[in-house]
């Protein structure tokens, strides 16, 4: 294709720097919010402002590019269909619950897909100034420094991240709690950072060894998927099969062995509706 990925990368890096200032500034105080889908799925004015800043900035440079965005998709129309066109998959604030509470683990998560293949991933926490970037085939970086996964293979030595999620649906909560109980028995340690994208970035950094979650959306994991793989890790479906970005299921790990071990331990859940 004739997409100038170098230019895309430069422009999106500048835009997230600018948009990050909105998050960092507003994280100094607790934020007003509305519940997006009932439950505990929150949205703030900053989510909307960041998404607008990013989308306007991208549109100005690349008017023909498409979008799949978290706040974009909360209307009646649902999630936009993924096509072969260059598509920016954007979560303006991943970790909105953290942001509402001024807990400093929120980030902007942006992935660019061309022909349905992720070419660029950026996860940026502007509060702690943590920037994770990747381009397909060119490695993963943390604040400009090349990063690698830990390579850990053993469940018993693995630090694992997951989330309670944004729904209190009873069937879902039952599986979530069951999996936390199972994991606690087998893994070295269990962490809940409050952001799917940052959880995955910690795997890429080698600071955590795996992350799994049922209920995530495409925009929570598009960038993280590329960043983990470019850091030498694996991203699969929690059942052990191939990762499907629209399935709302993810398992990232520092090695194929660890991914398969964790997959076998997990009680499976298939969130509905899918993202496509
Ligand atoms: C959510 C967060 C949360 C995870 C959810 C995500 P949001 O993203 O990453 O930790 O459990 O699955 O949807 O709503 O804060 O952008």
Boltz pocket constraint, residues with backbone or C-beta under 6 A from the ligand:
constraints:
  - pocket:
      binder: B
      contacts: [[A, 41], [A, 42], [A, 70], [A, 91], [A, 93], [A, 94], [A, 95], [A, 96], [A, 97], [A, 163], [A, 164], [A, 165], [A, 166], [A, 193], [A, 194], [A, 195], [A, 196], [A, 197], [A, 213], [A, 214], [A, 215], [A, 216], [A, 217], [A, 220]]
      max_distance: 6.0
